[in-house]
Amino acid sequence: MLGKVIDDPHGLEGKPGITCGLDLLDLETTLEPEKQLRNVTGRLTMTDATVAGYEIHAGISRGPALSHPAIHLETGVSDGALSADNQILGTYLHGLFERDNACAALSEWAGLKQTQPTDYQGTSEAAIKRLADAVEQHLDTNRLLSLLGLNAETI
């Protein structure tokens, strides 16, 4: 999306064809039938802060922008791109902000002068609990089960 074009020759996300990207990074992405899914760890190239997360994508990106990677993965390969003017960062890594040091480094890179530690895990668990409470309070699960031909005792 950040590159020049996204090519979907196999029609994985609609009609086969090429779509213009935002043209913020000098790269092109081709969608391939085999999806990439893996847990990865590494370091941000701009600060050496550690990152961890997962990649889930069908895109293969190629182009000059990749010669300035955003992340060096522990596998020895690089991920993403950092624009020549250091203003745009693109990566396939999900979970980039989950580690405090990476979140602080990226926030500072984006211009935030002071950062505060965050409890990502605690915040995530609290959000899931709020969602579960809302479902329990507002969703008629017995009615839903009956629509599915089930009852609470059978599951």
NORCORGI-V140347 format. One record per run of one state. SS is the DSSP state (H for helix, E for strand, C for the rest). FROM is the first residue (numbers start at 1). TO is the last residue. Records with the same first field share a line. If there is no record, write none. Layout:
SS=FROM-TO ; FROM-TO
//
This chain:
C=1-4 ; 9-16 ; 21-27 ; 45-49 ; 63-63 ; 68-70 ; 74-77 ; 80-80 ; 83-88 ; 91-92 ; 95-99 ; 110-119 ; 139-140 ; 148-151 ; 155-155
E=5-8 ; 17-20 ; 28-44 ; 50-62 ; 71-73 ; 78-79 ; 81-82 ; 89-90 ; 93-94
H=64-67 ; 100-109 ; 120-138 ; 141-147 ; 152-154
//
